[in-house]
Amino acid sequence: MKANVGGFDKWARVIVGALLIGWALTGGPVWAWIGVVPLATGLFNFCPLYGLLGVNTCKR
């Protein structure tokens, strides 16, 4: 897995993912658990969809 998520994209994913998970934990809708996906892609610096589309937001 070559890193393809970086910079603002990475931090936006981590923040949005954490907010959605927090919402789910505090009685939000079940669909808010989808926040696991952007959180994981931000933490691992890899997005499978970006890989398929050939997108890379890393500065490396």
C-alpha positions as CSV (number, residue, x, y, z in Angstrom):
1,M,0.0,0.0,0.0
2,K,1.7,3.2,-1.2
3,A,0.5,6.3,0.6
4,N,-1.9,8.4,-1.5
5,V,-3.6,10.6,1.1
6,G,-1.7,13.5,2.6
7,G,-1.9,17.1,3.7
8,F,-5.2,18.8,4.3
9,D,-7.0,15.7,2.9
10,K,-5.6,13.5,5.6
11,W,-6.5,15.8,8.5
12,A,-10.0,16.5,7.1
13,R,-10.6,12.8,6.9
14,V,-9.4,12.2,10.5
15,I,-11.5,15.1,11.9
16,V,-14.7,14.2,10.0
17,G,-14.3,10.5,10.8
18,A,-13.8,11.2,14.5
19,L,-16.8,13.6,14.6
20,L,-19.1,11.0,12.9
21,I,-18.0,8.3,15.3
22,G,-18.5,10.6,18.3
23,W,-22.0,11.4,17.0
24,A,-22.8,7.7,16.7
25,L,-21.5,7.0,20.2
26,T,-23.7,9.7,21.7
27,G,-26.9,8.4,20.3
28,G,-26.7,9.5,16.7
29,P,-28.0,7.5,13.8
30,V,-26.5,4.1,12.9
31,W,-25.2,5.4,9.6
32,A,-22.8,7.7,11.4
33,W,-20.6,4.7,12.0
34,I,-19.5,5.2,8.4
35,G,-17.0,7.6,10.0
36,V,-14.7,4.6,10.5
37,V,-13.9,4.7,6.8
38,P,-12.5,8.3,6.6
39,L,-10.8,7.9,10.0
40,A,-9.0,4.8,8.8
41,T,-8.0,6.1,5.4
42,G,-6.7,9.3,7.1
43,L,-4.7,7.4,9.7
44,F,-3.3,4.8,7.2
45,N,-2.6,7.5,4.5
46,F,-4.2,5.2,2.0
47,C,-7.5,5.3,0.2
48,P,-8.4,2.3,-2.1
49,L,-10.7,4.5,-4.2
50,Y,-7.9,7.0,-4.8
51,G,-5.7,4.1,-5.9
52,L,-8.3,3.0,-8.5
53,L,-8.8,6.5,-9.8
54,G,-5.0,7.3,-9.8
55,V,-5.4,10.3,-7.3
56,N,-2.5,11.1,-5.0
57,T,-2.6,14.0,-2.5
58,C,0.7,13.2,-0.9
59,K,3.6,15.6,-1.6
60,R,6.2,12.8,-1.8
